[in-house]
Amino acid sequence: MSAELAFAGDEAGDASFSFAHGASSHFVFALIATSNPDALRAVLDKVRLQRGLPAGYEFTYHALTSDVLRETVFQALRSADFASWAITVDKRLLPDVFRSLGSHAFYAFFVSELIGAIPEETRRGAVLLLDEFDPSGYALLALKRALKQKGIPRGFRKMTNVRSRSESLAQVADLVAGALLRKQAKGDGSAFEFVRSQFKLLREYRP
């Protein structure tokens, strides 16, 4: 079954510790997976059509300032066929060693932690589409290196960066990650409740 799965991942929050200058208090990374990627893409296509949005409209949690549109999107996701895994990090509680990490290493550490928590048989043979963390691709290389250093079998047949603007699966991951960040950082779980049932794992990282 895993060979038929398509995974997509995206983060919410940032890797910065400059809290006085607007850095997020939390970092969240979410992975979603589906055995029918075209059907999941069609869920967002239907919302675009219903709301009169352009065919290429990109759904991001941060940009969903309309309460009506946000509820419409998450209502649609509530019954969509996908599973979710996520890791949440309260950066304020991390030891100082994490502050010395560059953004790529920070990203790679926590994404590899989440991947390692997903059963290898679930990942084996699947494709992983990661929303582009940086145009250089260094974050993806750092992730592959982190998995190797931690002894975590990659499992995925293919790991690649995508631009969420052109990949609706990555947009679903963004929406899930954004809803979870809102819950963790602001105590507002209204959007998260729509997708709670799809979660296989929600890990709060404890150093």
C-alpha positions as YAML, in Angstrom:
chain: A
units: angstrom
residues:
- id: 1
  name: MET
  ca: [0.00, 0.00, 0.00]
- id: 2
  name: SER
  ca: [2.80, 2.44, 0.86]
- id: 3
  name: ALA
  ca: [4.12, 2.29, -2.72]
- id: 4
  name: GLU
  ca: [0.91, 3.98, -3.80]
- id: 5
  name: LEU
  ca: [1.10, 6.78, -1.24]
- id: 6
  name: ALA
  ca: [2.01, 10.35, -2.03]
- id: 7
  name: PHE
  ca: [3.31, 12.39, 0.91]
- id: 8
  name: ALA
  ca: [3.56, 16.17, 1.04]
- id: 9
  name: GLY
  ca: [5.11, 18.30, 3.76]
- id: 10
  name: ASP
  ca: [5.26, 21.92, 4.80]
- id: 11
  name: GLU
  ca: [6.26, 23.97, 7.81]
- id: 12
  name: ALA
  ca: [4.59, 26.78, 9.73]
- id: 13
  name: GLY
  ca: [6.53, 29.20, 11.85]
- id: 14
  name: ASP
  ca: [10.24, 29.84, 11.34]
- id: 15
  name: ALA
  ca: [13.66, 28.71, 12.54]
- id: 16
  name: SER
  ca: [14.58, 32.06, 14.10]
- id: 17
  name: PHE
  ca: [15.05, 32.74, 17.81]
- id: 18
  name: SER
  ca: [14.79, 36.53, 17.45]
- id: 19
  name: PHE
  ca: [11.51, 36.66, 19.34]
- id: 20
  name: ALA
  ca: [11.82, 40.40, 20.01]
- id: 21
  name: HIS
  ca: [11.90, 40.96, 16.26]
- id: 22
  name: GLY
  ca: [8.87, 38.89, 15.33]
- id: 23
  name: ALA
  ca: [10.12, 35.31, 15.27]
- id: 24
  name: SER
  ca: [7.41, 32.72, 15.85]
- id: 25
  name: SER
  ca: [7.22, 31.13, 19.28]
- id: 26
  name: HIS
  ca: [6.63, 27.71, 17.72]
- id: 27
  name: PHE
  ca: [7.79, 25.70, 14.74]
- id: 28
  name: VAL
  ca: [5.46, 23.13, 13.18]
- id: 29
  name: PHE
  ca: [6.07, 20.62, 10.43]
- id: 30
  name: ALA
  ca: [3.22, 18.59, 8.99]
- id: 31
  name: LEU
  ca: [3.19, 15.66, 6.60]
- id: 32
  name: ILE
  ca: [0.06, 14.54, 4.80]
- id: 33
  name: ALA
  ca: [-0.34, 11.36, 2.77]
- id: 34
  name: THR
  ca: [-2.96, 10.02, 0.41]
- id: 35
  name: SER
  ca: [-3.36, 7.00, -1.84]
- id: 36
  name: ASN
  ca: [-5.39, 9.11, -4.28]
- id: 37
  name: PRO
  ca: [-3.50, 12.37, -4.83]
- id: 38
  name: ASP
  ca: [-5.63, 13.49, -7.76]
- id: 39
  name: ALA
  ca: [-8.79, 13.20, -5.66]
- id: 40
  name: LEU
  ca: [-7.22, 15.31, -2.91]
- id: 41
  name: ARG
  ca: [-6.12, 17.92, -5.43]
- id: 42
  name: ALA
  ca: [-9.69, 17.93, -6.74]
- id: 43
  name: VAL
  ca: [-10.96, 18.89, -3.27]
- id: 44
  name: LEU
  ca: [-9.16, 22.23, -3.51]
- id: 45
  name: ASP
  ca: [-10.12, 22.60, -7.17]
- id: 46
  name: LYS
  ca: [-13.77, 22.31, -6.15]
- id: 47
  name: VAL
  ca: [-13.38, 25.02, -3.51]
- id: 48
  name: ARG
  ca: [-11.73, 27.31, -6.07]
- id: 49
  name: LEU
  ca: [-14.65, 26.76, -8.42]
- id: 50
  name: GLN
  ca: [-17.27, 27.25, -5.69]
- id: 51
  name: ARG
  ca: [-15.71, 30.49, -4.49]
- id: 52
  name: GLY
  ca: [-14.99, 31.89, -7.96]
- id: 53
  name: LEU
  ca: [-11.22, 31.78, -7.46]
- id: 54
  name: PRO
  ca: [-8.68, 31.48, -10.29]
- id: 55
  name: ALA
  ca: [-7.73, 27.93, -11.24]
- id: 56
  name: GLY
  ca: [-4.18, 28.51, -10.02]
- id: 57
  name: TYR
  ca: [-5.16, 30.13, -6.72]
- id: 58
  name: GLU
  ca: [-2.75, 29.08, -3.97]
- id: 59
  name: PHE
  ca: [-4.27, 28.19, -0.61]
- id: 60
  name: THR
  ca: [-2.04, 29.10, 2.32]
- id: 61
  name: TYR
  ca: [-3.18, 29.29, 5.90]
- id: 62
  name: HIS
  ca: [-1.51, 32.66, 6.42]
- id: 63
  name: ALA
  ca: [-3.42, 34.18, 3.49]
- id: 64
  name: LEU
  ca: [-6.84, 32.90, 4.59]
- id: 65
  name: THR
  ca: [-7.96, 36.16, 6.16]
- id: 66
  name: SER
  ca: [-11.58, 35.59, 5.14]
- id: 67
  name: ASP
  ca: [-13.42, 33.64, 7.83]
- id: 68
  name: VAL
  ca: [-15.89, 32.36, 5.24]
- id: 69
  name: LEU
  ca: [-13.21, 31.08, 2.86]
- id: 70
  name: ARG
  ca: [-11.20, 29.54, 5.71]
- id: 71
  name: GLU
  ca: [-14.24, 27.63, 6.97]
- id: 72
  name: THR
  ca: [-15.14, 26.54, 3.43]
- id: 73
  name: VAL
  ca: [-11.65, 25.14, 2.85]
- id: 74
  name: PHE
  ca: [-11.45, 23.31, 6.16]
- id: 75
  name: GLN
  ca: [-14.97, 21.97, 5.83]
- id: 76
  name: ALA
  ca: [-13.86, 20.46, 2.53]
- id: 77
  name: LEU
  ca: [-10.72, 18.99, 4.08]
- id: 78
  name: ARG
  ca: [-12.69, 17.47, 6.95]
- id: 79
  name: SER
  ca: [-14.08, 14.73, 4.71]
- id: 80
  name: ALA
  ca: [-11.08, 14.45, 2.38]
- id: 81
  name: ASP
  ca: [-9.13, 11.21, 2.16]
- id: 82
  name: PHE
  ca: [-5.71, 11.84, 3.68]
- id: 83
  name: ALA
  ca: [-3.72, 11.13, 6.83]
- id: 84
  name: SER
  ca: [-1.55, 13.57, 8.78]
- id: 85
  name: TRP
  ca: [1.51, 13.47, 11.00]
- id: 86
  name: ALA
  ca: [3.05, 16.52, 12.64]
- id: 87
  name: ILE
  ca: [5.70, 17.68, 15.06]
- id: 88
  name: THR
  ca: [5.36, 20.87, 17.09]
- id: 89
  name: VAL
  ca: [8.19, 22.68, 18.80]
- id: 90
  name: ASP
  ca: [8.00, 25.45, 21.38]
- id: 91
  name: LYS
  ca: [11.26, 27.16, 20.47]
- id: 92
  name: ARG
  ca: [11.29, 29.09, 23.73]
- id: 93
  name: LEU
  ca: [11.90, 25.84, 25.61]
- id: 94
  name: LEU
  ca: [14.75, 24.57, 23.46]
- id: 95
  name: PRO
  ca: [18.27, 24.41, 24.93]
- id: 96
  name: ASP
  ca: [20.86, 26.85, 23.66]
- id: 97
  name: VAL
  ca: [22.46, 24.30, 21.33]
- id: 98
  name: PHE
  ca: [19.51, 24.72, 18.96]
- id: 99
  name: ARG
  ca: [20.16, 28.45, 18.71]
- id: 100
  name: SER
  ca: [23.53, 27.75, 17.11]
- id: 101
  name: LEU
  ca: [21.98, 25.73, 14.29]
- id: 102
  name: GLY
  ca: [21.49, 27.33, 10.93]
- id: 103
  name: SER
  ca: [18.00, 27.35, 9.48]
- id: 104
  name: HIS
  ca: [18.70, 24.34, 7.23]
- id: 105
  name: ALA
  ca: [20.04, 22.21, 10.08]
- id: 106
  name: PHE
  ca: [17.15, 23.27, 12.32]
- id: 107
  name: TYR
  ca: [14.64, 22.30, 9.64]
- id: 108
  name: ALA
  ca: [16.40, 19.01, 8.95]
- id: 109
  name: PHE
  ca: [16.57, 18.03, 12.61]
- id: 110
  name: PHE
  ca: [12.85, 18.31, 13.25]
- id: 111
  name: VAL
  ca: [11.65, 17.01, 9.90]
- id: 112
  name: SER
  ca: [13.86, 13.95, 10.32]
- id: 113
  name: GLU
  ca: [12.44, 13.46, 13.83]
- id: 114
  name: LEU
  ca: [8.95, 13.36, 12.36]
- id: 115
  name: ILE
  ca: [9.89, 11.07, 9.48]
- id: 116
  name: GLY
  ca: [11.52, 8.69, 11.94]
- id: 117
  name: ALA
  ca: [8.28, 8.50, 13.91]
- id: 118
  name: ILE
  ca: [6.32, 7.24, 10.88]
- id: 119
  name: PRO
  ca: [6.54, 3.46, 10.44]
- id: 120
  name: GLU
  ca: [9.03, 2.56, 7.74]
- id: 121
  name: GLU
  ca: [6.52, 0.29, 6.03]
- id: 122
  name: THR
  ca: [4.22, 3.29, 5.62]
- id: 123
  name: ARG
  ca: [6.97, 5.31, 3.94]
- id: 124
  name: ARG
  ca: [8.49, 2.54, 1.87]
- id: 125
  name: GLY
  ca: [8.19, 3.16, -1.86]
- id: 126
  name: ALA
  ca: [6.24, 6.39, -1.42]
- id: 127
  name: VAL
  ca: [6.96, 9.79, -2.96]
- id: 128
  name: LEU
  ca: [7.64, 12.76, -0.66]
- id: 129
  name: LEU
  ca: [6.91, 16.24, -1.99]
- id: 130
  name: LEU
  ca: [8.37, 18.93, 0.25]
- id: 131
  name: ASP
  ca: [7.34, 22.54, -0.10]
- id: 132
  name: GLU
  ca: [10.47, 24.41, -1.06]
- id: 133
  name: PHE
  ca: [12.10, 25.64, 2.17]
- id: 134
  name: ASP
  ca: [14.80, 27.43, 0.21]
- id: 135
  name: PRO
  ca: [15.43, 27.78, -3.54]
- id: 136
  name: SER
  ca: [18.96, 26.42, -3.17]
- id: 137
  name: GLY
  ca: [17.81, 22.97, -2.14]
- id: 138
  name: TYR
  ca: [20.23, 22.92, 0.80]
- id: 139
  name: ALA
  ca: [17.46, 22.10, 3.27]
- id: 140
  name: LEU
  ca: [16.59, 18.93, 1.36]
- id: 141
  name: LEU
  ca: [20.25, 17.90, 1.30]
- id: 142
  name: ALA
  ca: [20.48, 18.61, 5.03]
- id: 143
  name: LEU
  ca: [17.39, 16.48, 5.62]
- id: 144
  name: LYS
  ca: [18.84, 13.53, 3.71]
- id: 145
  name: ARG
  ca: [22.06, 13.91, 5.70]
- id: 146
  name: ALA
  ca: [20.17, 14.08, 9.01]
- id: 147
  name: LEU
  ca: [18.24, 10.90, 8.23]
- id: 148
  name: LYS
  ca: [21.50, 9.11, 7.46]
- id: 149
  name: GLN
  ca: [23.24, 10.41, 10.61]
- id: 150
  name: LYS
  ca: [20.32, 9.32, 12.79]
- id: 151
  name: GLY
  ca: [20.17, 5.90, 11.15]
- id: 152
  name: ILE
  ca: [16.61, 6.46, 9.93]
- id: 153
  name: PRO
  ca: [15.89, 4.49, 6.74]
- id: 154
  name: ARG
  ca: [14.63, 6.93, 4.14]
- id: 155
  name: GLY
  ca: [11.97, 4.56, 2.85]
- id: 156
  name: PHE
  ca: [10.68, 7.04, 0.29]
- id: 157
  name: ARG
  ca: [11.26, 6.12, -3.32]
- id: 158
  name: LYS
  ca: [11.70, 9.79, -4.12]
- id: 159
  name: MET
  ca: [12.17, 12.97, -2.07]
- id: 160
  name: THR
  ca: [11.89, 16.24, -3.94]
- id: 161
  name: ASN
  ca: [11.14, 19.93, -3.49]
- id: 162
  name: VAL
  ca: [8.04, 21.42, -5.07]
- id: 163
  name: ARG
  ca: [6.58, 24.89, -5.22]
- id: 164
  name: SER
  ca: [3.30, 24.90, -3.38]
- id: 165
  name: ARG
  ca: [1.85, 27.36, -5.90]
- id: 166
  name: SER
  ca: [1.76, 24.54, -8.45]
- id: 167
  name: GLU
  ca: [1.14, 21.56, -6.12]
- id: 168
  name: SER
  ca: [-2.13, 21.35, -4.21]
- id: 169
  name: LEU
  ca: [-0.87, 18.51, -2.01]
- id: 170
  name: ALA
  ca: [1.72, 20.88, -0.58]
- id: 171
  name: GLN
  ca: [-1.06, 23.42, -0.04]
- id: 172
  name: VAL
  ca: [-2.99, 20.88, 2.03]
- id: 173
  name: ALA
  ca: [0.14, 20.33, 4.14]
- id: 174
  name: ASP
  ca: [0.46, 24.12, 4.54]
- id: 175
  name: LEU
  ca: [-3.14, 24.41, 5.70]
- id: 176
  name: VAL
  ca: [-2.73, 21.60, 8.22]
- id: 177
  name: ALA
  ca: [0.55, 23.02, 9.54]
- id: 178
  name: GLY
  ca: [-0.88, 26.53, 9.75]
- id: 179
  name: ALA
  ca: [-3.97, 25.39, 11.63]
- id: 180
  name: LEU
  ca: [-1.80, 23.50, 14.10]
- id: 181
  name: LEU
  ca: [0.53, 26.46, 14.60]
- id: 182
  name: ARG
  ca: [-2.46, 28.68, 15.30]
- id: 183
  name: LYS
  ca: [-3.64, 26.21, 17.93]
- id: 184
  name: GLN
  ca: [-0.24, 25.85, 19.60]
- id: 185
  name: ALA
  ca: [0.87, 29.48, 19.50]
- id: 186
  name: LYS
  ca: [-2.44, 31.32, 19.89]
- id: 187
  name: GLY
  ca: [-4.71, 28.77, 21.54]
- id: 188
  name: ASP
  ca: [-7.16, 28.96, 18.64]
- id: 189
  name: GLY
  ca: [-7.99, 25.43, 17.51]
- id: 190
  name: SER
  ca: [-11.05, 26.28, 15.42]
- id: 191
  name: ALA
  ca: [-9.45, 25.34, 12.09]
- id: 192
  name: PHE
  ca: [-7.49, 22.43, 13.54]
- id: 193
  name: GLU
  ca: [-10.67, 20.76, 14.77]
- id: 194
  name: PHE
  ca: [-11.78, 20.26, 11.16]
- id: 195
  name: VAL
  ca: [-8.72, 18.07, 10.43]
- id: 196
  name: ARG
  ca: [-8.09, 16.52, 13.84]
- id: 197
  name: SER
  ca: [-9.57, 13.16, 12.81]
- id: 198
  name: GLN
  ca: [-7.01, 12.73, 10.01]
- id: 199
  name: PHE
  ca: [-4.08, 12.76, 12.42]
- id: 200
  name: LYS
  ca: [-2.12, 9.55, 12.91]
- id: 201
  name: LEU
  ca: [0.50, 11.25, 15.07]
- id: 202
  name: LEU
  ca: [0.84, 14.64, 16.73]
- id: 203
  name: ARG
  ca: [4.16, 14.90, 18.51]
- id: 204
  name: GLU
  ca: [5.13, 17.75, 20.80]
- id: 205
  name: TYR
  ca: [8.93, 17.78, 20.86]
- id: 206
  name: ARG
  ca: [10.41, 17.71, 24.34]
- id: 207
  name: PRO
  ca: [14.17, 18.33, 24.59]
...
